[in-house]
Amino acid sequence: MATRHNTASNPALAVSDTGWGGEAAPARTAVTGFDRGFAARYTSGTFLRTATGGVTAGLDYTLSVYVRPANGFSSGGNIYIEWRDAGASVITYSSGSYSLTANTVTRASLTGTAPSGAATAQLILDGANYSVTTVDATMLLVEQASTLLDYFDGDSPGASWDGTPGESPSTLPDALPITGALAAVLPSLAGSATALVEASGTLAGTLPPMAATVQATAKASGSLTAALPTLTGVLAGQVAAPPQGALATTLPALRASLTGVSDVPDLDSPVDVAPPRLGWPVGVPRLADLVGPPRLGGA
């Protein structure tokens, strides 16, 4: 979209009510329910006139204003674009119709072609008795366009005032194009997943694999260099409690060794120690032969 211009000289009464009028002068009033904080409040008369905006003869312009009946009455009537020359004299009018709903903010708009000699334009709304139906009006857009576009002024994001803030035309630039080389490094991505398994009985399970996909889209004019992010995944499994059913396990092999220590002092010569053995006597046990017969007492 091309750069836009709101040529309204006092679009939303941010500072004063300069330029806003009608059959009776409105009062600049703080309001809610609009995207701006002030409006022209009409409590008498039968028509209202907005502030002006600059125009160029021969071009199409769309003018719009946000209006709300403040006291519960619906209204409507005719809407006009009043074209004036550089001396503020009226040249001609473009006309249409509008309708308002009680207590509802409504946007009234009209499109027309600036006639020869035109220098400014403003909206006129009639068809209501404001002493009966009080009306608030604000947020005027005067734009060189053949269709109605979103409202903006110098307080809108990306827009700026051409002169005094709140009391001058405003500009909303087009999005800045990107030309030349664009280098972009997307951020790295780290993720982790933990599985917690609780079961009674025999448990046999396989934790699922984790897969992640990262897709990056870049649009640019010129060359584009982009590094896609790295992906790190961590998967952990945990058994919350011992199984309550059958448990099959294999105990580890057991190996042992015995080491002996001797308390005997060091000897000068080697000593061979053989393992002890128990055995039966060899041969038949005998008593020694007696010499002579046995005797009792005396010599």
Backbone bond lengths (Angstrom), bond angles and torsions (degrees), N, CA, C in turn:
res aa  C-N    CA-C-N  psi(-1)  N-CA   C-N-CA  omega(-1)  CA-C   N-CA-C  phi
1 M - - - 1.460 - - 1.531 108.91 -
2 A 1.332 115.87 140.84 1.461 120.73 -178.58 1.523 110.62 -74.18
3 T 1.321 115.06 165.91 1.454 120.94 175.79 1.528 110.08 -59.21
4 R 1.332 116.01 136.97 1.457 121.19 -176.49 1.531 110.08 -108.61
5 H 1.342 114.93 152.79 1.465 121.40 178.82 1.524 109.21 -133.71
6 N 1.336 115.75 125.69 1.457 121.40 170.27 1.529 105.98 -100.54
7 T 1.326 116.50 109.49 1.468 119.78 -174.10 1.528 113.28 -86.20
8 A 1.330 117.70 3.18 1.468 120.28 -179.73 1.521 109.96 -61.77
9 S 1.343 116.51 133.70 1.458 121.34 -175.53 1.528 113.15 -79.57
10 N 1.338 116.96 -24.82 1.469 121.59 178.04 1.524 107.51 -148.62
11 P 1.330 117.63 76.59 1.466 120.12 -167.21 1.524 115.33 -70.77
12 A 1.338 118.44 -34.42 1.468 119.16 -170.83 1.521 113.14 -134.79
13 L 1.326 118.58 21.31 1.468 123.27 174.89 1.535 112.78 53.15
14 A 1.330 116.58 35.22 1.458 120.56 -177.38 1.517 112.15 -64.33
15 V 1.346 116.72 -30.38 1.463 121.03 -176.96 1.521 111.52 -114.07
16 S 1.332 116.47 -42.10 1.466 121.22 -176.19 1.520 108.71 -154.44
17 D 1.349 115.63 179.60 1.467 120.20 176.56 1.530 111.35 -103.74
18 T 1.341 116.96 22.51 1.467 121.41 -178.84 1.526 111.01 -55.50
19 G 1.342 116.05 130.01 1.455 121.56 176.93 1.505 114.36 92.99
20 W 1.341 118.94 -19.97 1.459 121.36 179.85 1.544 108.60 -88.67
21 G 1.337 115.76 133.98 1.454 120.05 -177.17 1.503 111.25 -156.79
22 G 1.323 115.21 -151.22 1.451 121.68 -178.42 1.509 108.49 152.20
23 E 1.332 115.87 -158.42 1.455 118.61 176.10 1.530 110.78 -63.30
24 A 1.326 115.79 -32.39 1.462 121.35 174.66 1.527 107.94 -132.15
25 A 1.316 116.20 150.17 1.461 120.40 -177.96 1.527 110.42 -71.19
26 P 1.336 117.46 135.56 1.465 120.46 177.74 1.529 110.59 -83.24
27 A 1.324 115.64 171.52 1.469 122.16 174.11 1.519 108.97 -112.86
28 R 1.325 115.96 131.58 1.472 120.07 174.82 1.522 107.87 -68.78
29 T 1.366 115.70 121.18 1.457 120.64 -170.42 1.524 110.42 -132.56
30 A 1.327 116.55 136.53 1.465 120.62 173.36 1.524 108.99 -69.47
31 V 1.343 116.33 133.72 1.460 120.97 -175.41 1.520 110.48 -134.66
32 T 1.314 115.42 162.96 1.460 123.22 169.91 1.520 108.17 -123.05
33 G 1.324 116.28 164.21 1.461 119.97 179.55 1.505 113.85 93.19
34 F 1.331 117.81 -13.78 1.461 123.26 174.31 1.543 108.22 -103.60
35 D 1.324 115.76 165.96 1.459 119.59 175.59 1.520 112.39 -80.53
36 R 1.300 118.17 -2.65 1.456 123.19 174.44 1.532 108.65 -127.37
37 G 1.311 116.54 157.18 1.453 120.54 -168.31 1.508 116.72 -89.47
38 F 1.353 118.11 -5.00 1.466 119.86 -179.13 1.517 110.55 -133.76
39 A 1.348 115.02 152.60 1.465 121.35 179.26 1.524 108.66 -145.57
40 A 1.333 114.15 162.05 1.471 120.56 171.25 1.522 106.98 -87.56
41 R 1.320 116.99 118.72 1.468 120.65 -179.37 1.524 109.75 -100.56
42 Y 1.345 115.24 125.02 1.464 122.52 -178.84 1.527 108.75 -106.65
43 T 1.313 115.77 119.66 1.471 120.86 -179.29 1.523 112.62 -118.75
44 S 1.335 116.52 2.10 1.469 120.84 175.54 1.519 108.49 -155.19
45 G 1.336 116.35 164.49 1.454 121.00 -176.36 1.502 111.63 92.39
46 T 1.344 115.76 178.33 1.464 120.86 -176.56 1.524 113.37 -125.61
47 F 1.334 118.49 -2.19 1.460 119.99 174.49 1.524 109.31 -149.44
48 L 1.339 115.01 156.15 1.463 120.74 177.17 1.518 109.52 -121.69
49 R 1.330 115.70 153.24 1.465 122.06 178.43 1.526 107.35 -131.00
50 T 1.338 115.28 130.83 1.465 120.25 -179.05 1.524 110.24 -83.06
51 A 1.334 115.04 176.16 1.452 120.56 170.56 1.530 109.08 -67.70
52 T 1.323 117.92 171.44 1.464 122.35 -176.34 1.529 111.06 -98.35
53 G 1.343 113.46 165.46 1.455 121.97 172.35 1.512 109.40 -140.12
54 G 1.317 116.94 148.88 1.458 120.34 -179.03 1.520 112.89 -73.39
55 V 1.348 116.48 145.50 1.467 122.13 179.60 1.525 109.23 -139.17
56 T 1.343 114.45 164.94 1.462 122.06 175.27 1.518 108.41 -121.94
57 A 1.324 117.71 130.06 1.464 121.85 -176.86 1.529 110.88 -56.50
58 G 1.326 115.43 141.94 1.458 122.01 176.19 1.514 114.51 89.55
59 L 1.322 119.31 -9.15 1.467 121.82 -179.13 1.526 111.00 -103.43
60 D 1.337 115.42 152.65 1.462 121.36 178.00 1.534 110.19 -81.82
61 Y 1.315 115.54 137.59 1.464 120.99 177.63 1.529 109.16 -131.38
62 T 1.332 114.61 142.63 1.459 121.13 173.03 1.519 107.95 -115.29
63 L 1.341 115.81 124.65 1.452 122.08 179.37 1.525 108.31 -113.82
64 S 1.325 116.98 140.71 1.458 120.69 179.59 1.521 109.93 -147.49
65 V 1.349 115.56 156.39 1.456 122.25 178.52 1.531 107.76 -149.74
66 Y 1.333 116.56 145.18 1.464 121.91 177.04 1.522 109.29 -94.01
67 V 1.344 115.33 129.62 1.455 121.30 -173.00 1.529 109.34 -133.64
68 R 1.344 115.81 145.35 1.472 120.25 176.69 1.522 110.44 -144.01
69 P 1.340 118.03 123.62 1.465 120.26 169.86 1.532 108.39 -67.21
70 A 1.308 117.38 123.44 1.461 120.81 -168.93 1.517 113.99 -91.67
71 N 1.324 118.59 -7.78 1.466 117.82 -173.38 1.522 113.68 -123.15
72 G 1.316 116.91 21.73 1.456 119.58 171.75 1.502 116.47 93.09
73 F 1.348 119.81 3.50 1.458 121.74 178.82 1.529 109.94 -103.63
74 S 1.319 116.34 138.07 1.452 120.85 172.05 1.523 108.29 -83.11
75 S 1.327 114.64 154.00 1.466 118.32 179.67 1.513 108.81 -154.35
76 G 1.295 116.46 179.52 1.461 122.43 179.49 1.509 108.94 173.50
77 G 1.330 114.84 177.19 1.460 118.79 -179.73 1.496 110.42 163.68
78 N 1.312 116.41 -140.06 1.459 122.02 -177.11 1.528 110.82 -100.98
79 I 1.329 114.92 147.51 1.456 121.94 175.45 1.530 107.48 -122.62
80 Y 1.320 116.79 137.77 1.463 121.53 -176.76 1.532 110.02 -130.35
81 I 1.326 115.30 147.51 1.460 120.83 162.35 1.520 106.26 -99.96
82 E 1.295 116.38 121.20 1.465 121.74 177.94 1.531 108.39 -97.72
83 W 1.341 116.67 114.08 1.460 122.66 -178.75 1.524 109.29 -94.38
84 R 1.322 116.45 130.54 1.468 120.69 -179.10 1.528 109.84 -127.48
85 D 1.319 115.35 156.07 1.459 119.86 177.68 1.524 109.78 -89.46
86 A 1.336 116.16 -176.46 1.458 120.56 -176.59 1.514 112.51 -62.93
87 G 1.339 117.55 -21.88 1.458 121.20 178.01 1.509 112.49 -91.70
88 A 1.335 118.41 8.94 1.468 124.85 179.15 1.512 113.56 72.82
89 S 1.340 117.28 12.84 1.469 119.77 175.93 1.528 109.23 -81.79
90 V 1.345 116.42 141.28 1.461 120.98 -179.60 1.520 109.59 -71.34
91 I 1.341 116.61 131.33 1.468 122.38 176.82 1.520 109.27 -94.86
92 T 1.340 117.45 -55.35 1.458 122.45 -177.55 1.524 109.20 -166.20
93 Y 1.348 115.32 -177.67 1.462 121.08 -179.99 1.528 109.63 -130.94
94 S 1.333 115.91 148.10 1.466 123.18 163.09 1.526 105.52 -108.29
95 S 1.337 118.53 145.55 1.462 119.20 -172.97 1.523 112.33 -134.19
96 G 1.322 115.50 158.46 1.461 123.72 176.56 1.517 108.17 -162.74
97 S 1.329 117.90 -159.03 1.459 121.90 179.78 1.533 109.73 -136.89
98 Y 1.315 115.57 163.52 1.466 121.24 179.30 1.522 108.01 -151.36
99 S 1.333 116.59 165.93 1.458 121.80 174.47 1.517 108.73 -144.31
100 L 1.324 115.70 149.11 1.462 122.42 -179.31 1.519 109.31 -123.56
101 T 1.333 115.75 148.28 1.459 122.17 176.62 1.523 109.06 -111.00
102 A 1.330 116.22 138.30 1.462 121.55 -176.63 1.518 111.78 -52.97
103 N 1.348 116.07 131.20 1.462 123.92 175.72 1.527 113.89 60.37
104 T 1.314 117.04 22.22 1.463 121.76 -178.91 1.519 110.07 -124.25
105 V 1.338 116.04 132.56 1.461 120.19 176.45 1.525 108.45 -75.16
106 T 1.337 116.27 123.91 1.464 122.61 -178.05 1.521 108.97 -126.15
107 R 1.322 116.33 143.57 1.466 120.63 177.78 1.517 108.83 -100.59
108 A 1.314 116.09 118.69 1.464 121.98 176.29 1.524 108.31 -100.73
109 S 1.337 117.78 135.67 1.466 119.90 -176.30 1.520 111.02 -146.69
110 L 1.340 114.36 161.43 1.459 121.45 177.99 1.523 108.76 -156.83
111 T 1.335 115.62 141.41 1.464 121.99 179.16 1.527 109.34 -114.95
112 G 1.319 116.11 138.69 1.457 120.34 177.92 1.524 110.55 -156.52
113 T 1.335 115.59 168.39 1.463 122.07 179.24 1.523 109.45 -100.65
114 A 1.310 115.19 127.97 1.470 119.48 -178.78 1.525 109.57 -64.23
115 P 1.322 118.61 126.58 1.473 121.13 -178.17 1.527 111.63 -76.15
116 S 1.295 115.90 169.60 1.468 121.78 178.06 1.530 109.83 -56.71
117 G 1.306 116.08 132.84 1.449 121.51 178.35 1.513 114.76 86.54
118 A 1.322 117.91 -4.41 1.461 120.39 -177.18 1.523 110.66 -70.26
119 A 1.338 116.41 139.82 1.459 122.61 177.48 1.519 112.03 -125.85
120 T 1.336 117.16 -28.80 1.465 121.31 178.28 1.515 109.70 -139.43
121 A 1.329 114.74 163.08 1.468 120.87 176.37 1.516 108.37 -146.04
122 Q 1.336 117.35 153.07 1.465 122.91 176.12 1.514 108.56 -152.27
123 L 1.332 116.40 161.32 1.453 121.71 -179.79 1.523 111.13 -95.91
124 I 1.348 115.19 145.88 1.455 122.63 171.13 1.527 107.84 -126.46
125 L 1.322 117.23 129.86 1.464 122.91 175.00 1.527 108.02 -118.68
126 D 1.342 116.38 129.81 1.465 119.39 175.77 1.521 109.39 -128.66
127 G 1.334 116.16 -175.23 1.459 120.24 175.46 1.506 114.35 104.63
128 A 1.337 119.46 6.73 1.460 120.51 179.20 1.518 109.95 -137.17
129 N 1.315 116.31 151.21 1.459 122.65 173.60 1.526 106.64 -98.30
130 Y 1.332 116.57 103.88 1.455 120.21 -172.67 1.521 113.25 -70.88
131 S 1.297 117.78 -13.77 1.459 118.40 173.31 1.522 110.83 -73.12
132 V 1.325 116.46 -18.27 1.470 122.42 176.09 1.519 110.42 -102.32
133 T 1.322 115.78 -41.60 1.465 122.02 -178.16 1.522 109.17 -117.88
134 T 1.304 117.08 93.59 1.461 121.27 177.98 1.528 109.35 -66.35
135 V 1.334 116.66 135.30 1.463 121.48 -176.04 1.524 110.10 -128.91
136 D 1.345 115.75 137.64 1.462 122.68 172.10 1.523 108.36 -106.16
137 A 1.353 116.76 140.22 1.467 121.71 -179.55 1.521 108.86 -139.44
138 T 1.343 116.02 137.85 1.462 120.71 179.14 1.531 109.13 -165.32
139 M 1.332 116.38 -179.14 1.472 123.99 175.76 1.528 111.33 58.76
140 L 1.317 115.53 66.27 1.463 123.23 178.90 1.526 109.92 -85.42
141 L 1.330 116.37 130.33 1.466 122.27 174.76 1.519 108.58 -119.27
142 V 1.338 116.68 120.78 1.465 122.65 173.53 1.522 105.35 -118.44
143 E 1.340 116.32 107.66 1.468 120.45 -170.95 1.519 111.25 -134.48
144 Q 1.310 115.81 139.14 1.464 121.26 175.56 1.533 107.38 -76.64
145 A 1.360 114.51 92.64 1.465 121.75 -176.61 1.515 107.84 -162.28
146 S 1.323 115.94 149.83 1.462 120.25 179.99 1.526 112.01 -93.67
147 T 1.344 118.03 -4.06 1.460 122.15 177.11 1.530 109.00 -132.74
148 L 1.324 115.50 160.15 1.456 121.13 179.53 1.520 110.05 -79.13
149 L 1.328 116.57 126.11 1.462 122.68 178.99 1.525 109.53 -115.03
150 D 1.324 115.97 170.79 1.463 120.58 -179.12 1.519 111.13 -60.00
151 Y 1.319 114.29 146.01 1.461 119.44 178.51 1.531 111.01 -69.43
152 F 1.328 115.86 144.73 1.453 120.84 169.74 1.528 108.53 -154.42
153 D 1.307 114.78 157.70 1.458 121.84 167.05 1.524 107.29 -147.06
154 G 1.324 117.48 -169.67 1.458 119.91 -174.96 1.509 114.98 -65.57
155 D 1.332 118.06 -12.64 1.459 121.18 177.03 1.520 112.77 -92.09
156 S 1.323 117.35 -1.92 1.461 120.50 179.20 1.524 110.01 -77.21
157 P 1.342 118.75 150.80 1.465 121.31 179.31 1.524 111.57 -55.60
158 G 1.324 116.80 129.06 1.459 122.25 178.35 1.509 114.68 84.54
159 A 1.336 117.81 -12.18 1.463 121.30 -177.97 1.532 110.27 -95.93
160 S 1.327 115.93 169.16 1.464 120.83 178.86 1.526 109.37 -148.64
161 W 1.321 114.53 155.54 1.465 120.28 176.44 1.530 109.27 -81.45
162 D 1.325 115.62 139.46 1.463 119.62 178.59 1.527 112.00 -77.99
163 G 1.313 116.07 -19.90 1.467 121.20 -179.94 1.508 109.86 -145.50
164 T 1.322 117.57 -128.44 1.456 122.13 -179.29 1.527 109.95 -63.75
165 P 1.333 118.01 125.23 1.462 119.76 179.35 1.525 111.76 -55.72
166 G 1.315 115.38 129.35 1.457 121.22 178.96 1.506 115.05 86.58
167 E 1.336 117.58 -18.31 1.462 120.63 -176.59 1.527 111.02 -134.00
168 S 1.323 116.66 45.90 1.465 120.95 178.47 1.522 108.52 -160.46
169 P 1.336 117.56 165.81 1.466 120.21 172.82 1.531 110.39 -61.03
170 S 1.328 116.09 168.89 1.460 121.10 -178.03 1.523 110.32 -141.77
171 T 1.327 115.13 160.56 1.464 121.98 -176.12 1.521 109.61 -130.15
172 L 1.329 114.95 136.19 1.459 122.12 174.72 1.520 107.65 -119.01
173 P 1.353 118.43 102.58 1.462 120.09 -175.64 1.516 112.49 -70.57
174 D 1.323 113.88 154.38 1.453 120.80 174.53 1.522 108.24 -66.36
175 A 1.330 117.15 158.07 1.458 120.68 175.70 1.523 109.30 -60.64
176 L 1.318 116.32 134.92 1.456 120.80 -177.18 1.523 110.40 -69.16
177 P 1.347 117.88 127.64 1.466 119.61 178.00 1.524 110.99 -73.25
178 I 1.316 116.07 152.50 1.467 121.97 175.42 1.520 108.26 -101.13
179 T 1.309 116.41 119.39 1.463 120.90 177.84 1.519 108.81 -123.37
180 G 1.338 115.96 155.25 1.460 119.74 -179.33 1.516 110.14 88.96
181 A 1.330 115.08 -161.27 1.459 120.59 -176.14 1.519 110.42 -86.55
182 L 1.311 116.08 139.34 1.453 122.28 177.45 1.516 108.21 -123.27
183 A 1.317 116.31 122.39 1.457 121.29 177.28 1.519 108.06 -113.23
184 A 1.311 115.84 129.93 1.460 120.10 -177.99 1.511 109.40 -139.26
185 V 1.305 116.63 135.59 1.461 122.76 175.12 1.517 107.55 -115.70
186 L 1.311 116.02 115.96 1.457 119.89 179.67 1.516 109.69 -78.08
187 P 1.315 118.48 151.11 1.471 120.39 -176.45 1.518 111.77 -69.06
188 S 1.347 115.07 152.72 1.460 119.95 176.92 1.523 109.18 -73.16
189 L 1.326 114.69 156.34 1.454 120.72 -177.62 1.511 109.17 -125.02
190 A 1.310 118.15 125.16 1.458 122.59 176.92 1.512 108.40 -122.59
191 G 1.326 115.46 134.54 1.450 118.80 -179.94 1.511 110.83 -139.04
192 S 1.308 118.26 152.71 1.454 121.75 177.18 1.518 108.98 -139.04
193 A 1.331 114.87 149.39 1.460 120.45 177.49 1.513 108.74 -136.34
194 T 1.313 117.71 136.42 1.460 122.66 179.66 1.521 108.40 -121.14
195 A 1.341 115.53 131.45 1.459 120.50 178.17 1.517 108.92 -107.08
196 L 1.310 118.39 129.50 1.453 124.47 177.58 1.519 107.62 -115.20
197 V 1.363 116.35 119.73 1.460 121.52 -175.42 1.511 108.94 -115.40
198 E 1.319 118.49 126.00 1.451 123.79 173.52 1.522 107.80 -125.42
199 A 1.359 117.05 125.83 1.456 119.37 -177.61 1.516 109.94 -152.02
200 S 1.349 117.66 149.38 1.459 124.44 171.56 1.517 108.08 -108.61
201 G 1.326 116.42 138.94 1.449 119.22 -177.86 1.514 110.70 99.21
202 T 1.301 114.64 -160.76 1.457 120.10 -178.93 1.523 109.32 -77.76
203 L 1.317 116.44 132.02 1.455 121.53 -176.17 1.517 110.11 -114.64
204 A 1.263 116.34 124.08 1.469 121.12 172.56 1.512 106.21 -137.92
205 G 1.308 118.05 116.99 1.456 120.22 -176.18 1.506 112.24 -149.21
206 T 1.289 114.99 153.10 1.464 121.98 175.66 1.518 107.63 -124.86
207 L 1.311 116.21 120.20 1.454 118.78 178.57 1.519 109.75 -68.16
208 P 1.318 117.28 141.39 1.477 119.37 -176.08 1.524 111.16 -73.33
209 P 1.319 117.09 152.71 1.475 119.02 173.55 1.517 109.82 -72.44
210 M 1.301 115.73 157.02 1.463 120.74 177.45 1.514 108.56 -109.35
211 A 1.316 115.53 130.53 1.462 120.12 179.04 1.510 108.46 -128.41
212 A 1.282 116.66 138.08 1.464 121.87 178.85 1.512 109.04 -133.80
213 T 1.341 114.87 143.84 1.454 120.73 179.16 1.515 108.97 -125.78
214 V 1.298 117.01 129.52 1.463 122.51 176.95 1.514 107.88 -116.28
215 Q 1.320 115.99 127.25 1.455 120.76 179.86 1.512 109.15 -122.14
216 A 1.291 117.73 126.93 1.458 122.22 178.90 1.524 109.31 -118.37
217 T 1.329 116.95 135.99 1.454 121.92 178.12 1.516 109.11 -122.59
218 A 1.289 117.55 129.52 1.458 121.81 179.15 1.517 108.87 -130.11
219 K 1.326 116.91 138.35 1.445 122.63 176.97 1.513 108.84 -122.35
220 A 1.273 117.14 128.54 1.465 120.18 -178.14 1.513 109.56 -159.36
221 S 1.332 114.71 156.92 1.454 121.37 171.00 1.521 107.48 -99.11
222 G 1.295 117.63 129.59 1.458 120.64 -175.38 1.520 109.38 105.80
223 S 1.303 115.09 -165.97 1.455 119.49 -179.21 1.518 110.07 -83.53
224 L 1.327 115.95 150.57 1.452 121.94 -177.79 1.518 109.24 -130.45
225 T 1.320 115.19 126.63 1.450 121.17 174.40 1.512 107.19 -117.11
226 A 1.324 117.49 121.68 1.454 120.15 -177.63 1.517 109.88 -138.67
227 A 1.295 116.93 136.84 1.451 122.62 175.42 1.517 108.21 -105.44
228 L 1.339 115.95 120.75 1.454 118.74 178.98 1.517 109.79 -73.98
229 P 1.319 117.94 150.25 1.465 120.08 -175.23 1.515 112.14 -71.46
230 T 1.339 115.88 154.55 1.448 121.26 173.04 1.511 109.29 -79.13
231 L 1.340 115.98 153.69 1.451 121.39 -179.29 1.512 109.06 -124.09
232 T 1.313 117.08 123.13 1.452 122.48 179.07 1.518 108.47 -118.46
233 G 1.332 116.47 128.02 1.454 119.95 178.39 1.509 110.84 -122.94
234 V 1.314 118.17 139.45 1.459 123.89 178.41 1.519 107.55 -127.58
235 L 1.346 115.93 129.32 1.461 120.66 -179.75 1.516 108.75 -125.55
236 A 1.322 118.68 125.52 1.457 122.79 -178.28 1.511 109.47 -124.87
237 G 1.341 116.78 142.20 1.451 121.40 176.89 1.516 110.41 -118.52
238 Q 1.324 118.08 149.12 1.455 122.17 -177.74 1.513 108.89 -146.68
239 V 1.324 116.63 135.80 1.457 121.61 171.31 1.509 107.37 -97.68
240 A 1.317 117.77 118.68 1.457 120.94 -171.38 1.523 112.90 -74.43
241 A 1.353 118.95 -30.94 1.460 121.22 -176.50 1.526 109.08 -149.82
242 P 1.333 118.28 155.88 1.475 119.39 177.85 1.514 110.70 -59.59
243 P 1.336 117.87 143.64 1.468 119.76 176.63 1.519 110.22 -58.00
244 Q 1.328 115.66 144.58 1.454 120.77 -178.02 1.525 112.27 -96.79
245 G 1.295 118.75 6.72 1.458 121.29 -179.94 1.513 110.80 -121.08
246 A 1.340 114.44 -139.42 1.464 119.28 -177.51 1.516 110.60 -66.04
247 L 1.358 114.09 140.09 1.456 120.15 178.74 1.516 108.21 -131.55
248 A 1.279 117.21 120.38 1.465 122.37 178.26 1.508 108.29 -111.58
249 T 1.369 114.63 129.98 1.455 118.19 -179.14 1.515 109.96 -150.23
250 T 1.269 118.49 160.73 1.463 125.01 177.31 1.515 108.23 -118.92
251 L 1.365 115.94 119.40 1.457 119.05 178.71 1.516 109.61 -74.75
252 P 1.279 119.39 152.52 1.473 121.42 -178.88 1.525 111.56 -74.31
253 A 1.332 116.89 153.97 1.465 122.22 175.65 1.520 109.84 -62.00
254 L 1.405 115.89 145.76 1.461 121.43 -178.41 1.514 109.70 -111.18
255 R 1.293 117.16 124.71 1.468 122.19 177.01 1.513 107.63 -125.15
256 A 1.386 115.37 139.95 1.465 119.81 -179.07 1.517 110.05 -140.80
257 S 1.303 118.86 156.50 1.473 124.51 176.17 1.520 108.54 -139.13
258 L 1.392 116.16 151.42 1.460 122.28 -178.28 1.512 109.00 -120.66
259 T 1.268 117.45 129.39 1.466 123.00 179.86 1.522 108.82 -119.63
260 G 1.363 117.79 128.88 1.467 122.47 179.04 1.515 111.44 -107.05
261 V 1.309 116.21 147.11 1.463 122.61 179.26 1.529 108.34 -125.29
262 S 1.351 119.56 129.45 1.475 123.97 -179.46 1.509 110.25 -94.50
263 D 1.387 115.59 139.59 1.464 121.46 175.43 1.515 112.77 -92.77
264 V 1.371 119.59 -1.26 1.479 123.07 -179.34 1.507 109.37 -70.44
265 P 1.381 116.54 133.61 1.477 118.11 178.47 1.518 110.95 -59.90
266 D 1.296 113.16 159.15 1.465 118.66 179.81 1.523 110.07 -59.02
267 L 1.325 117.37 137.87 1.474 123.34 178.58 1.499 110.16 -106.36
268 D 1.365 113.40 156.76 1.466 117.43 -179.36 1.508 112.07 -80.34
269 S 1.296 116.89 -19.96 1.465 119.21 -178.81 1.507 108.92 -126.38
270 P 1.280 114.38 153.18 1.467 117.01 -178.10 1.502 111.80 -66.84
271 V 1.226 116.70 147.42 1.459 123.75 177.77 1.518 107.51 -120.27
272 D 1.324 114.44 127.86 1.462 119.47 176.74 1.511 108.76 -95.71
273 V 1.200 116.66 125.27 1.450 121.44 179.40 1.515 107.93 -114.87
274 A 1.297 113.57 123.17 1.462 118.42 178.78 1.511 108.75 -103.83
275 P 1.261 117.11 153.87 1.448 118.53 178.35 1.518 111.03 -63.57
276 P 1.303 118.92 141.29 1.477 121.12 -179.74 1.516 110.72 -65.34
277 R 1.347 112.85 150.08 1.458 118.51 178.88 1.524 109.72 -132.92
278 L 1.239 117.03 144.69 1.458 123.73 172.51 1.526 108.24 -109.28
279 G 1.335 118.13 135.63 1.474 121.09 179.58 1.526 111.37 -152.56
280 W 1.287 115.53 173.56 1.452 120.62 178.50 1.521 109.43 -91.65
281 P 1.424 117.34 149.63 1.487 119.24 177.59 1.521 110.58 -61.01
282 V 1.318 113.23 149.52 1.470 119.67 179.03 1.535 108.63 -94.75
283 G 1.287 117.45 127.91 1.479 121.59 -179.30 1.509 111.72 92.43
284 V 1.390 114.81 -168.30 1.458 120.08 -177.36 1.515 108.50 -111.34
285 P 1.264 121.21 130.80 1.455 121.87 179.39 1.542 110.40 -67.42
286 R 1.386 115.31 140.42 1.464 120.99 -178.87 1.513 110.67 -133.13
287 L 1.362 114.93 156.90 1.451 122.12 170.77 1.523 108.09 -99.58
288 A 1.282 116.84 144.84 1.483 119.92 -178.63 1.546 111.13 -66.58
289 D 1.360 114.84 146.04 1.476 119.29 179.42 1.528 110.29 -66.42
290 L 1.387 116.84 140.70 1.456 121.38 176.07 1.552 109.09 -86.85
291 V 1.281 113.81 145.34 1.489 118.98 176.77 1.523 108.40 -96.47
292 G 1.246 116.32 110.23 1.454 122.24 -178.63 1.487 111.08 81.83
293 P 1.313 114.03 169.76 1.454 117.73 -178.31 1.521 110.93 -74.31
294 P 1.222 116.26 162.49 1.463 119.13 177.44 1.510 111.55 -72.75
295 R 1.294 110.20 146.70 1.462 114.96 -178.85 1.503 110.26 -130.54
296 L 1.400 112.01 156.87 1.443 118.84 179.32 1.517 108.13 -117.37
297 G 1.337 116.99 138.88 1.464 121.52 170.94 1.503 113.63 63.14
298 G 1.370 121.28 -155.29 1.503 136.34 -174.40 1.478 114.93 -5.11
299 A 1.326 111.33 -170.18 1.464 118.82 -177.14 1.483 110.24 -82.38
